[in-house]
Amino acid sequence: MANPSTEGGTGAGTEVARRFFHVAGSATPRTVLTLEANHIYTLLSMQVTNHSGSATNVMDIYIDPEGTTEKAFLAKQITLAPATTFVLNDRVVMVGSDDSLIVDSNSSCELKIYGSYIDQTFS
């Protein structure tokens, strides 16, 4: 298992498959995964579905990286027509010193966000 400790960790830890699910219904950024210290996260996939019957949505998916006000965009200005789904299948590694994984929408249509990831901890 990966052990990024800079203080000579023991190599002990855990590796668990996890998931998240959120319903976003407003035009505000939605934190879908809050990252914790001493963890490594590997995003396996994420699906975002526009459940609106008539409204088109434009969204961004990004990480708030450690120590900066910049955004690390995984997807930018993705247009979701009504009743369509966007799938992010790229593997992305995030560390606990990063802040969070965020989906930001430009409208109040209902987005359903589902993702799977591996959560590794170390000691």
KEVOLO-876385 format. One record per residue (C-alpha): y, x, z; residue in three letters; residue number from 1. Coordinates in Angstrom, 2 decimals. Layout:
<atoms>
(atom (Y X Z) "ala" NUM),
...
</atoms>
This chain:
<atoms>
(atom (0.00 0.00 0.00) "met" 1),
(atom (3.53 1.20 -0.70) "ala" 2),
(atom (5.39 2.59 2.29) "asn" 3),
(atom (9.05 3.34 1.58) "pro" 4),
(atom (9.84 4.39 5.15) "ser" 5),
(atom (12.14 7.37 5.35) "thr" 6),
(atom (11.05 7.97 8.93) "glu" 7),
(atom (7.39 8.80 8.32) "gly" 8),
(atom (5.76 5.41 8.59) "gly" 9),
(atom (2.11 5.08 9.48) "thr" 10),
(atom (1.06 3.51 6.21) "gly" 11),
(atom (-0.05 0.42 8.12) "ala" 12),
(atom (1.23 -2.99 7.10) "gly" 13),
(atom (0.36 -6.20 5.34) "thr" 14),
(atom (0.36 -7.52 1.79) "glu" 15),
(atom (0.53 -11.31 1.41) "val" 16),
(atom (0.91 -13.60 -1.61) "ala" 17),
(atom (3.65 -16.16 -0.94) "arg" 18),
(atom (5.60 -18.87 -2.75) "arg" 19),
(atom (8.93 -20.67 -2.51) "phe" 20),
(atom (10.10 -24.09 -3.63) "phe" 21),
(atom (13.65 -25.45 -3.63) "his" 22),
(atom (15.45 -28.45 -5.01) "val" 23),
(atom (19.02 -27.64 -5.98) "ala" 24),
(atom (21.33 -30.57 -6.62) "gly" 25),
(atom (24.81 -29.06 -6.64) "ser" 26),
(atom (26.85 -26.56 -8.59) "ala" 27),
(atom (26.68 -23.93 -5.85) "thr" 28),
(atom (24.55 -20.79 -5.61) "pro" 29),
(atom (21.12 -21.48 -4.07) "arg" 30),
(atom (19.39 -18.73 -2.12) "thr" 31),
(atom (15.71 -19.10 -2.98) "val" 32),
(atom (14.45 -16.02 -1.15) "leu" 33),
(atom (16.12 -14.23 1.75) "thr" 34),
(atom (14.94 -10.63 1.98) "leu" 35),
(atom (14.00 -9.11 5.33) "glu" 36),
(atom (14.21 -5.51 6.52) "ala" 37),
(atom (11.04 -3.40 6.30) "asn" 38),
(atom (9.63 -5.51 3.45) "his" 39),
(atom (9.00 -4.90 -0.24) "ile" 40),
(atom (8.98 -8.03 -2.41) "tyr" 41),
(atom (7.45 -8.24 -5.87) "thr" 42),
(atom (8.51 -11.36 -7.74) "leu" 43),
(atom (5.58 -12.43 -9.91) "leu" 44),
(atom (7.05 -15.47 -11.63) "ser" 45),
(atom (9.65 -18.17 -11.20) "met" 46),
(atom (10.04 -21.53 -12.94) "gln" 47),
(atom (13.26 -23.52 -12.94) "val" 48),
(atom (13.07 -27.09 -14.26) "thr" 49),
(atom (16.05 -29.32 -15.08) "asn" 50),
(atom (14.96 -32.74 -13.82) "his" 51),
(atom (18.06 -34.46 -15.12) "ser" 52),
(atom (17.56 -37.13 -17.73) "gly" 53),
(atom (20.87 -36.42 -19.44) "ser" 54),
(atom (22.77 -33.39 -18.06) "ala" 55),
(atom (22.48 -29.89 -19.51) "thr" 56),
(atom (22.60 -27.04 -17.04) "asn" 57),
(atom (23.66 -23.41 -17.43) "val" 58),
(atom (22.32 -21.09 -14.76) "met" 59),
(atom (22.12 -17.48 -13.64) "asp" 60),
(atom (19.37 -15.82 -11.62) "ile" 61),
(atom (20.39 -12.71 -9.72) "tyr" 62),
(atom (19.81 -10.43 -6.76) "ile" 63),
(atom (22.53 -9.40 -4.33) "asp" 64),
(atom (21.74 -5.67 -4.18) "pro" 65),
(atom (22.24 -3.48 -1.15) "glu" 66),
(atom (25.70 -2.13 -0.40) "gly" 67),
(atom (27.61 -3.62 -3.34) "thr" 68),
(atom (29.50 -6.75 -4.32) "thr" 69),
(atom (28.00 -6.57 -7.82) "glu" 70),
(atom (25.21 -8.90 -8.89) "lys" 71),
(atom (21.97 -7.64 -10.45) "ala" 72),
(atom (21.31 -10.35 -13.05) "phe" 73),
(atom (17.70 -11.12 -13.96) "leu" 74),
(atom (18.82 -13.91 -16.31) "ala" 75),
(atom (22.38 -14.89 -17.28) "lys" 76),
(atom (23.84 -17.99 -18.88) "gln" 77),
(atom (20.46 -19.66 -19.45) "ile" 78),
(atom (20.96 -23.14 -20.92) "thr" 79),
(atom (18.52 -25.77 -19.69) "leu" 80),
(atom (18.56 -29.01 -21.65) "ala" 81),
(atom (17.47 -32.16 -19.79) "pro" 82),
(atom (13.77 -32.14 -18.85) "ala" 83),
(atom (13.18 -28.49 -19.81) "thr" 84),
(atom (11.84 -25.48 -17.91) "thr" 85),
(atom (12.82 -21.81 -17.86) "phe" 86),
(atom (10.09 -19.32 -16.87) "val" 87),
(atom (10.85 -15.81 -15.62) "leu" 88),
(atom (7.61 -13.82 -15.87) "asn" 89),
(atom (9.01 -10.31 -15.46) "asp" 90),
(atom (7.85 -8.45 -12.37) "arg" 91),
(atom (10.81 -7.52 -10.19) "val" 92),
(atom (10.66 -5.37 -7.07) "val" 93),
(atom (13.19 -6.04 -4.32) "met" 94),
(atom (13.53 -4.36 -0.94) "val" 95),
(atom (14.58 -5.79 2.39) "gly" 96),
(atom (17.91 -4.01 2.28) "ser" 97),
(atom (18.84 -6.18 -0.72) "asp" 98),
(atom (20.29 -9.48 0.46) "asp" 99),
(atom (18.70 -12.33 -1.47) "ser" 100),
(atom (17.41 -13.82 -4.71) "leu" 101),
(atom (19.81 -16.50 -5.95) "ile" 102),
(atom (19.87 -19.24 -8.61) "val" 103),
(atom (23.43 -20.27 -9.51) "asp" 104),
(atom (24.03 -23.48 -11.48) "ser" 105),
(atom (27.11 -24.83 -13.23) "asn" 106),
(atom (26.38 -28.54 -12.72) "ser" 107),
(atom (25.07 -30.95 -10.15) "ser" 108),
(atom (21.90 -31.90 -12.03) "cys" 109),
(atom (18.67 -31.55 -10.10) "glu" 110),
(atom (16.92 -28.22 -10.52) "leu" 111),
(atom (13.44 -27.66 -9.11) "lys" 112),
(atom (12.74 -24.00 -8.45) "ile" 113),
(atom (9.25 -22.66 -7.80) "tyr" 114),
(atom (8.25 -19.04 -7.52) "gly" 115),
(atom (5.48 -16.74 -6.38) "ser" 116),
(atom (5.76 -13.26 -4.96) "tyr" 117),
(atom (3.97 -10.56 -2.99) "ile" 118),
(atom (5.45 -9.72 0.42) "asp" 119),
(atom (4.54 -6.26 1.71) "gln" 120),
(atom (5.45 -5.13 5.21) "thr" 121),
(atom (5.10 -1.69 6.66) "phe" 122),
(atom (5.38 -0.07 10.03) "ser" 123),
</atoms>
